[in-house]
């Protein structure tokens, strides 16, 4: 893998079901209703190696406008950790950072296979 790959986009909407079905038609992929634990009902659309999720806006106003995920090699992950003013580790290979507008970015590092 070279560079960065986009693997997740999370949108927030006051009408998540309507927005999800709009993307379903656009991407010609099914919008699947999901709920994880105590989280809200949301919709997930798989397209290629990426996932688009549509969540409801948090009624308390605590939602970011957009969250997206990137897949990078481990070298780049370490560079992002060095450059980020602050980050939260999600696991040993993933972090979450915020841009200046407080949009969330999930960065997942992957180990590259060396081709012979």
GROMACS elastic network, one bead per residue, 0.5 to 0.9 nm:
[ bonds ]
;  ai    aj funct       b0    kb
    1     4     6  0.80330   500
    1     5     6  0.85714   500
    1    72     6  0.78577   500
    1    73     6  0.70349   500
    1   110     6  0.88451   500
    1   112     6  0.64828   500
    1   113     6  0.84820   500
    2     5     6  0.85459   500
    2    72     6  0.79268   500
    2    73     6  0.74909   500
    3    71     6  0.86460   500
    3    72     6  0.63690   500
    3    73     6  0.73317   500
    3    76     6  0.80189   500
    4    70     6  0.64513   500
    4    71     6  0.58031   500
    4    73     6  0.77590   500
    4    76     6  0.86271   500
    5    69     6  0.85404   500
    5    70     6  0.55064   500
    5    71     6  0.50123   500
    5    72     6  0.65758   500
    6     9     6  0.80214   500
    6    49     6  0.85028   500
    6    50     6  0.68120   500
    6    68     6  0.75920   500
    6    69     6  0.59885   500
    6    71     6  0.62513   500
    6    72     6  0.89975   500
    7    49     6  0.62459   500
    7    51     6  0.61526   500
    7    52     6  0.85123   500
    7    68     6  0.76134   500
    7    69     6  0.54661   500
    7    70     6  0.56377   500
    7    71     6  0.65994   500
    8    49     6  0.88791   500
    8    50     6  0.55338   500
    8    52     6  0.59415   500
    8    53     6  0.76842   500
    8    67     6  0.78782   500
    8    68     6  0.50544   500
    8    70     6  0.69481   500
    8   106     6  0.83512   500
    9    50     6  0.79166   500
    9    51     6  0.63684   500
    9    53     6  0.61985   500
    9    54     6  0.84734   500
    9    66     6  0.72999   500
    9    67     6  0.58601   500
    9    69     6  0.63456   500
   10    51     6  0.83353   500
   10    52     6  0.59060   500
   10    54     6  0.57948   500
   10    55     6  0.71760   500
   10    65     6  0.86205   500
   10    66     6  0.56807   500
   10    68     6  0.58219   500
   10    69     6  0.85119   500
   11    16     6  0.85514   500
   11    52     6  0.77067   500
   11    53     6  0.62513   500
   11    55     6  0.61812   500
   11    56     6  0.83937   500
   11    57     6  0.88893   500
   11    64     6  0.86593   500
   11    65     6  0.67086   500
   11    66     6  0.50884   500
   11    67     6  0.67223   500
   11    68     6  0.85989   500
   12    15     6  0.85921   500
   12    16     6  0.70242   500
   12    53     6  0.85333   500
   12    54     6  0.57694   500
   12    56     6  0.53410   500
   12    57     6  0.51471   500
   12    58     6  0.82631   500
   12    63     6  0.74254   500
   12    64     6  0.76350   500
   12    65     6  0.61583   500
   12    66     6  0.66851   500
   12    67     6  0.88259   500
   13    17     6  0.86926   500
   13    19     6  0.72480   500
   13    54     6  0.70197   500
   13    55     6  0.63344   500
   13    56     6  0.50766   500
   13    57     6  0.52674   500
   13    65     6  0.87422   500
   14    19     6  0.89540   500
   14    55     6  0.85927   500
   14    56     6  0.57039   500
   14    57     6  0.55274   500
   14    58     6  0.88312   500
   15    18     6  0.55462   500
   15    19     6  0.62232   500
   15    20     6  0.86375   500
   15    55     6  0.88007   500
   15    56     6  0.68269   500
   15    57     6  0.84414   500
   16    19     6  0.50862   500
   16    20     6  0.59159   500
   16    21     6  0.85504   500
   16    42     6  0.70092   500
   16    43     6  0.74354   500
   16    54     6  0.56795   500
   16    55     6  0.57857   500
   16    56     6  0.53687   500
   16    57     6  0.82204   500
   17    20     6  0.50925   500
   17    21     6  0.62174   500
   17    22     6  0.86061   500
   17    31     6  0.87920   500
   17    33     6  0.86262   500
   17    42     6  0.76779   500
   17    43     6  0.70868   500
   17    54     6  0.78013   500
   17    55     6  0.86176   500
   17    56     6  0.85800   500
   18    21     6  0.52670   500
   18    22     6  0.62348   500
   18    23     6  0.88190   500
   19    22     6  0.50254   500
   19    23     6  0.63851   500
   19    24     6  0.85740   500
   19    54     6  0.73241   500
   20    23     6  0.51681   500
   20    24     6  0.60688   500
   20    25     6  0.87913   500
   20    31     6  0.61119   500
   20    32     6  0.87730   500
   20    42     6  0.87117   500
   20    43     6  0.62122   500
   20    44     6  0.77135   500
   20    45     6  0.78454   500
   20    52     6  0.87799   500
   20    53     6  0.79019   500
   20    54     6  0.60691   500
   20    55     6  0.89877   500
   21    25     6  0.62984   500
   21    26     6  0.85172   500
   21    30     6  0.81498   500
   21    31     6  0.63366   500
   21    43     6  0.88797   500
   22    25     6  0.53694   500
   22    26     6  0.62726   500
   22    27     6  0.87127   500
   23    27     6  0.58142   500
   23    28     6  0.78680   500
   23    29     6  0.81723   500
   23    30     6  0.89246   500
   23    31     6  0.78886   500
   23    45     6  0.80116   500
   23    52     6  0.87119   500
   24    27     6  0.53958   500
   24    28     6  0.54494   500
   24    29     6  0.52375   500
   24    30     6  0.55017   500
   24    31     6  0.55656   500
   24    45     6  0.70478   500
   25    28     6  0.50034   500
   25    29     6  0.71278   500
   25    30     6  0.82181   500
   26    29     6  0.81104   500
   27    30     6  0.84679   500
   27    45     6  0.84951   500
   27    47     6  0.73035   500
   28    47     6  0.87926   500
   29    45     6  0.64082   500
   29    46     6  0.68558   500
   29    47     6  0.68287   500
   30    44     6  0.82260   500
   30    45     6  0.60683   500
   30    46     6  0.77412   500
   31    43     6  0.58318   500
   31    44     6  0.54814   500
   31    46     6  0.80708   500
   31    53     6  0.88473   500
   32    42     6  0.82830   500
   32    43     6  0.53053   500
   32    44     6  0.51368   500
   32    45     6  0.63969   500
   32    46     6  0.89098   500
   33    41     6  0.67970   500
   33    42     6  0.57873   500
   33    44     6  0.65410   500
   34    40     6  0.83840   500
   34    41     6  0.56622   500
   34    42     6  0.53778   500
   34    43     6  0.57686   500
   34    44     6  0.69876   500
   35    38     6  0.76789   500
   35    39     6  0.61246   500
   35    40     6  0.59601   500
   35    42     6  0.63374   500
   35    43     6  0.85126   500
   36    39     6  0.53982   500
   36    40     6  0.74334   500
   36    41     6  0.78636   500
   37    40     6  0.84590   500
   39    42     6  0.86564   500
   40    55     6  0.73577   500
   40    56     6  0.73720   500
   41    55     6  0.72250   500
   41    56     6  0.78027   500
   42    53     6  0.70104   500
   42    54     6  0.56947   500
   42    56     6  0.68364   500
   43    52     6  0.81562   500
   43    53     6  0.54891   500
   43    54     6  0.51490   500
   43    55     6  0.67242   500
   44    51     6  0.66745   500
   44    52     6  0.57214   500
   44    54     6  0.65458   500
   44    55     6  0.89831   500
   45    50     6  0.84891   500
   45    51     6  0.56180   500
   45    52     6  0.50974   500
   45    53     6  0.63491   500
   45    54     6  0.85935   500
   46    49     6  0.73742   500
   46    50     6  0.59747   500
   46    52     6  0.64423   500
   46    53     6  0.87293   500
   47    50     6  0.53925   500
   47    51     6  0.60754   500
   47    52     6  0.77151   500
   48    51     6  0.79940   500
   52    68     6  0.89100   500
   55    58     6  0.85815   500
   56    59     6  0.84214   500
   56    63     6  0.89224   500
   57    60     6  0.85257   500
   57    61     6  0.72774   500
   57    62     6  0.82375   500
   57    63     6  0.61524   500
   57    64     6  0.86352   500
   57    65     6  0.86704   500
   58    61     6  0.52748   500
   58    62     6  0.57496   500
   58    63     6  0.53744   500
   58    64     6  0.89476   500
   59    62     6  0.76464   500
   59    63     6  0.85363   500
   60    63     6  0.81090   500
   61    64     6  0.85981   500
   63    66     6  0.84277   500
   64    67     6  0.69628   500
   64   101     6  0.88297   500
   64   102     6  0.66064   500
   64   103     6  0.54751   500
   64   104     6  0.68825   500
   65   101     6  0.89589   500
   65   102     6  0.82498   500
   65   103     6  0.62039   500
   65   104     6  0.85221   500
   66   102     6  0.89819   500
   66   103     6  0.55861   500
   66   104     6  0.67199   500
   66   105     6  0.86271   500
   67   103     6  0.58796   500
   67   105     6  0.56418   500
   67   106     6  0.75053   500
   68   103     6  0.83526   500
   68   104     6  0.66201   500
   68   105     6  0.51083   500
   68   106     6  0.61762   500
   68   107     6  0.86214   500
   69    96     6  0.87959   500
   69   104     6  0.85105   500
   69   105     6  0.56000   500
   69   107     6  0.57511   500
   69   108     6  0.74330   500
   70   105     6  0.73965   500
   70   106     6  0.62285   500
   70   108     6  0.61413   500
   70   109     6  0.84899   500
   71    77     6  0.88324   500
   71   106     6  0.85786   500
   71   107     6  0.60444   500
   71   109     6  0.59011   500
   71   110     6  0.69523   500
   72    75     6  0.80524   500
   72    76     6  0.60471   500
   72    77     6  0.62549   500
   72   107     6  0.71040   500
   72   108     6  0.61670   500
   72   110     6  0.62125   500
   72   111     6  0.88397   500
   73    76     6  0.54505   500
   73    77     6  0.63173   500
   73    78     6  0.88779   500
   73   108     6  0.81709   500
   73   109     6  0.51254   500
   73   110     6  0.50378   500
   73   111     6  0.60824   500
   73   112     6  0.65256   500
   74    78     6  0.62259   500
   74    79     6  0.86348   500
   74    93     6  0.79399   500
   74   108     6  0.84518   500
   74   110     6  0.57304   500
   74   111     6  0.60051   500
   74   112     6  0.79429   500
   75    78     6  0.52629   500
   75    79     6  0.63723   500
   75    80     6  0.87990   500
   75   109     6  0.81874   500
   76    80     6  0.61536   500
   76    81     6  0.85817   500
   76   109     6  0.77004   500
   77    80     6  0.51198   500
   77    81     6  0.62375   500
   77    82     6  0.86896   500
   77    93     6  0.81762   500
   77    94     6  0.82627   500
   77    95     6  0.85666   500
   77   107     6  0.71565   500
   77   108     6  0.72830   500
   77   109     6  0.55507   500
   77   110     6  0.86559   500
   78    81     6  0.50433   500
   78    82     6  0.62582   500
   78    83     6  0.87271   500
   78   109     6  0.85905   500
   79    82     6  0.50664   500
   79    83     6  0.62225   500
   79    84     6  0.85747   500
   80    83     6  0.50551   500
   80    84     6  0.58336   500
   80   107     6  0.86115   500
   81    84     6  0.53418   500
   81    85     6  0.82553   500
   81    86     6  0.80419   500
   81    87     6  0.72119   500
   81    95     6  0.82166   500
   81    97     6  0.89503   500
   82    85     6  0.80018   500
   83    86     6  0.86830   500
   84    87     6  0.65204   500
   84    97     6  0.71678   500
   84    98     6  0.86288   500
   85    97     6  0.86640   500
   86    97     6  0.68069   500
   86    98     6  0.81923   500
   87    95     6  0.64010   500
   87    96     6  0.56842   500
   87    98     6  0.76723   500
   88    94     6  0.86853   500
   88    95     6  0.54466   500
   88    96     6  0.52831   500
   88    97     6  0.67115   500
   89    92     6  0.71879   500
   89    93     6  0.80992   500
   89    94     6  0.60966   500
   89    96     6  0.65270   500
   90    93     6  0.77026   500
   90    94     6  0.52986   500
   90    95     6  0.51721   500
   90    96     6  0.69380   500
   90   106     6  0.87718   500
   91    94     6  0.52985   500
   91    95     6  0.71041   500
   92    95     6  0.83346   500
   92   109     6  0.89161   500
   93   107     6  0.83407   500
   93   108     6  0.57642   500
   93   109     6  0.51537   500
   93   110     6  0.71439   500
   94   106     6  0.69996   500
   94   107     6  0.55369   500
   94   109     6  0.61252   500
   95   105     6  0.82831   500
   95   106     6  0.58214   500
   95   107     6  0.53514   500
   95   108     6  0.66288   500
   95   109     6  0.87076   500
   96   104     6  0.66812   500
   96   105     6  0.55338   500
   96   107     6  0.61119   500
   96   108     6  0.87634   500
   97   102     6  0.87359   500
   97   103     6  0.83606   500
   97   104     6  0.58542   500
   97   105     6  0.52814   500
   97   106     6  0.65488   500
   97   107     6  0.77700   500
   98   101     6  0.75650   500
   98   102     6  0.50560   500
   98   103     6  0.53814   500
   98   105     6  0.59574   500
   98   106     6  0.87902   500
   99   102     6  0.51554   500
   99   103     6  0.54546   500
   99   104     6  0.66861   500
   99   105     6  0.74971   500
  100   103     6  0.74927   500
  101   104     6  0.89731   500
